[in-house]
């Protein structure tokens, strides 16, 4: 029974560490936005009337 408890605690610690690493990496990622086109044309994803 103690072995199961130790393995469970180790799994929980690993999950918490991996979650913290992924969250840190996501927050450190530099998000950018494409600038508006200068010539006044629409983006390919937008509908034209």
GROMACS elastic network, one bead per residue, 0.5 to 0.9 nm:
[ bonds ]
;  ai    aj funct       b0    kb
    1     4     6  0.52793   500
    1     5     6  0.64572   500
    1     6     6  0.88258   500
    2     5     6  0.50431   500
    2     6     6  0.61741   500
    2     7     6  0.86165   500
    3     6     6  0.51395   500
    3     7     6  0.61579   500
    3     8     6  0.85186   500
    4     7     6  0.51776   500
    4     8     6  0.60788   500
    4     9     6  0.86437   500
    5     8     6  0.50613   500
    5     9     6  0.61974   500
    5    10     6  0.86345   500
    6     9     6  0.51542   500
    6    10     6  0.61858   500
    6    11     6  0.86574   500
    7    10     6  0.50834   500
    7    11     6  0.61871   500
    7    12     6  0.86511   500
    8    11     6  0.51396   500
    8    12     6  0.62264   500
    8    13     6  0.86872   500
    9    12     6  0.50654   500
    9    13     6  0.61871   500
    9    14     6  0.86275   500
   10    13     6  0.51370   500
   10    14     6  0.61909   500
   10    15     6  0.86575   500
   11    14     6  0.51092   500
   11    15     6  0.61781   500
   11    16     6  0.86618   500
   12    15     6  0.51380   500
   12    16     6  0.62080   500
   12    17     6  0.86392   500
   13    16     6  0.51450   500
   13    17     6  0.61468   500
   13    18     6  0.86063   500
   14    17     6  0.51538   500
   14    18     6  0.61095   500
   14    19     6  0.84926   500
   15    18     6  0.52156   500
   15    19     6  0.60491   500
   15    20     6  0.85924   500
   16    19     6  0.50942   500
   16    20     6  0.61632   500
   16    21     6  0.86698   500
   17    20     6  0.51267   500
   17    21     6  0.62149   500
   17    22     6  0.86855   500
   18    21     6  0.51014   500
   18    22     6  0.61537   500
   18    23     6  0.85216   500
   19    22     6  0.52608   500
   19    23     6  0.60844   500
   19    24     6  0.85348   500
   20    23     6  0.51571   500
   20    24     6  0.60640   500
   20    25     6  0.85718   500
   21    24     6  0.51452   500
   21    25     6  0.61571   500
   21    26     6  0.86118   500
   22    25     6  0.50883   500
   22    26     6  0.61182   500
   22    27     6  0.86875   500
   23    26     6  0.50596   500
   23    27     6  0.62280   500
   23    28     6  0.86161   500
   24    27     6  0.52575   500
   24    28     6  0.61982   500
   24    29     6  0.87928   500
   25    28     6  0.51718   500
   25    29     6  0.63745   500
   26    29     6  0.53729   500
   26    30     6  0.88357   500
   27    30     6  0.80343   500
   34    37     6  0.87906   500
   35    38     6  0.86640   500
   36    40     6  0.83839   500
   37    40     6  0.59656   500
   37    41     6  0.66426   500
   37    42     6  0.77902   500
   37    43     6  0.80933   500
   38    41     6  0.78641   500
   42    45     6  0.81081   500
   42    46     6  0.64094   500
   42    47     6  0.81019   500
   42    48     6  0.76581   500
   43    46     6  0.55390   500
   43    47     6  0.85352   500
   44    47     6  0.79528   500
